[in-house]
Amino acid sequence: MADETVLTARELYRFYRAGEEETLALRGVSLRVRRGETVAVVGPSGSGKSTLLACLAGLDEPSGGEVRVGGVRISHRPETERARLRARHIGVLLQTRNLLPHMSVGDNIRLAQRAAAGRPAVSAKKLLGQVDLAGRGHALPRQLSGGELARAGLAVALANSPDILLADEPTGELDGETEQAVLALLHDRAARGCAVLIVTHSAAAVRVADRVIGLEDGRTVGAPAEPDRQEAPDVTA
């Protein structure tokens, strides 16, 4: 069977320094996520989950190790290059949502699509229909309920048909019924071939995952998350 690995992290370390104090947020974390797979990353607060997601998305640079998406290294590049790769290949759903408050939902989606020039894009109208927000494209974020905000943020994350979706606590502030609806949307996206990684405290999110990776004190716990495999050389995205 062909290897359909979409995202690879190898021996990630992340150090933070404040004066004389040093915090080691990640301590050699390695993982893989394959096409069509849903992976949940769990662990107590302060275990490094959000730091890991930021490094995987190219929003933060690891102090050591590397991240590859589709065989292309995204880490240890200038921010402009990381942003270009992220726009073309990675959908990011952050805990604080990813909507600009002064723009309508539809315009937020179109702005994300303009950032990935040349990437085939689904229309904003079709995306909103897929997340059950048909007719809400002209609404501003402040006019949406909590559940609608979560689904609108997901539509923005999916604006460019990403190879992998990275979600940080996507159901953390939702009631049970809305949480199930959002998880169903994530499961549907994985069924269409997208790789999905969810950072979560939610038992419901863990139940829909194909694999669970535990983090504790910046390290993975349990079985190894990544087989040893030689990566392909860098190529132009």
N, C-alpha and C positions, 0 to 999 in steps of 0.2 A: 504494500500500500504506500502511495506517495506521502511524504511528510507534508502535512498541511499546517505546520506551525505558522502562526501569524505574528506572535509577539514572544520575544525571548529576553529575559533579564539574567545576567550572569554576574554573580558575586558583587552585588550592589552594596556599597557602603555610603553612608551620609553622615558627615560630621557637622556640628554647629558649635561655634565658639562665641562666648560672651565674656570678654575680659579674660580672666585666668581660667574660667570654667569651660569645659568641653562636654558636649552631649553627643553621644553616638546613637543616632536615630535608626540607622540600618547597619546590620553587621553581617555582610556576606549573603544577602538574599538572592536566590536564584529561582526562576520559575519559567514555565512555558504555557502559552494558551494557544489552542488550535482552533481552526475554523469550525464554526458551528458549536463550539463548546462554551458552557457557562461555568465560570470559576468564581467562588466566593472566597474572599480574604477576611478572616475573622481574628479577633484578639481584643484584649482589654484596651481601654483608653490609654494613649501614650505608648502603645506597642510599636508604632511606626507605620500604621496602615495608610494614613493620608500622605505621609512622606513618600511611601512606596508608590502610591498612585501618581503623585506629582512627578516623580522621576520617570515612571513608565510613560507618562503623557508628554514628556519633554518640557513640562512647566518648571521643573527644577533639575539641576544637574547633580548626578551622583558624585561623591568625592572619589569613588573608585568603582570599577566594574563598568559594564556597558549594557545598553538597551538597544534591541533591534526590532524593527517592525517590517515584516515581509522580507527579512534578510538585509535590510538597510539600517545602518547604525544611525540612531537618532540622538544618542548622548554624545557629549564632548564635541558639539558643533556650535557655531555661532547661533544666537537666538533667532536671527532671521531665517536660518536654514531649518532650525527645529520647528519654528512656526509654520513654515511651508510644508514640511513633512506631516506635521500634526493636522493641518487643514485638509490634506489630501487623504490621509490614511486613518486618523484617530478621531473618534467622537468622544467628547468629555462631558460628563454630567456631574457638576460639582454640588456639594452640599448646600452652598449658598445660591444655587441656581445659576444658570448662564444666560440670563436675559438682561439686556440693557433697558433700564426702567423708562426711558423717554421714547422708546421705539415700540411700535406695535409688534405683536407676535410674528406676523408675516414678515415684517421688515427685519426682525432679528434673524429669521431663517435665511432671508435673501442676503443679509450681510455676511453670514457664515459661508454661504455659497460663493460669494464674490472673493472670499479669501483663498479659495481653492480653484483658481482659474484653470480651466481645462479638465476639471474632474466632472464626469457625468453627474448631473444632479436631478433629483426628483423635484417637481414643482412644489412650492410652499403649500398650495392648496391640497395637493395629494398627500403630502406629509401630515398636514393637520387632520385630514380625514383618517389617516392610519392611526393617529393617537386619539381619536374620538374628540377632536376639537374643530370639526367642520363648522364654518360660520364664525369662528372666533379670531380669524386672522387680523382683524382691524382693532382688536382689544389691546389695551396697554396692560403690562404685567400687574399693575395695582388693581385692575378690574377683574382679575381672575381669582378663583378660589384656590386653596392649597393644592387640591388634587389637579386642578387645571394647570397651575404653575408647574407642577412636577411633569405633567405630560407635555406642556409647551417646551420646557427645558430639554426633554427627551427629543422632541422634534428638532430642536436646534442642534443637538448632539448628532442626530442622524441626517443632518442636512446634506452631507456630501457622500452618503452611502459608504460609511467608513468600513475598513477591514476589521477594526476592533473598537468596541465601545467600552470605555472605562467610566464607572459610575461610583461616586463617593456617597454612601448612605442615601441612595435614591428614594427610599421609603421612610426615612427617619422621622418625618413629621406628619405622616399620613395616618388616617384611620384604617382599620382593618380592611374594609371593602375597597377603598382606593388603593391601598397597598397591593392587594391581589390584582387589581386592574393594571397597575404599573408593572408588576412582575410578569403578568401575562404578555404585556407588550415586549418586555425584554426577552422572554422565552420565544416569542414569535420571531423576533429579530435574529436570535441564534438559529432558529429553525431555517431561516433564509440564508444561513451561511456566515453570518457575522460572528466573530469571536467576542465574548462578553466577559468582563471581569468586574465584579461588584465588591466594593469594600463595605462591610455591613456588620451591624449588631443584630439584625433581624433573623429570628428563627425561620420565618416564612421564606426569606430570601435564600437561606441556607438549604432549605428543602427543595428548591427548584434548581439548585446548582448540580452540575455533573461531578465537580470536585470541590473540595474545601481545603484551603491552605490556611494554617494557623500561624499567627505572628505573636511572639512574646519577647519583649525586651529587644526588639529589632532583629530577631532571628526567626526563621521558619521552624516550626515544631511539627513533629510527626514524620511521615515518610518523606523522602527527598522529592522536591517539586519539579526537578528537571533532570532528564537523562544527560549524560555526557555525550556531546555531539559537536563535530567541527562545523563552524559557521562558514557560509560562503563569504567571499571578499565583498567589500563595499561596492555598491553600484549606484548610479545616479537614479534618484527617485523620479 
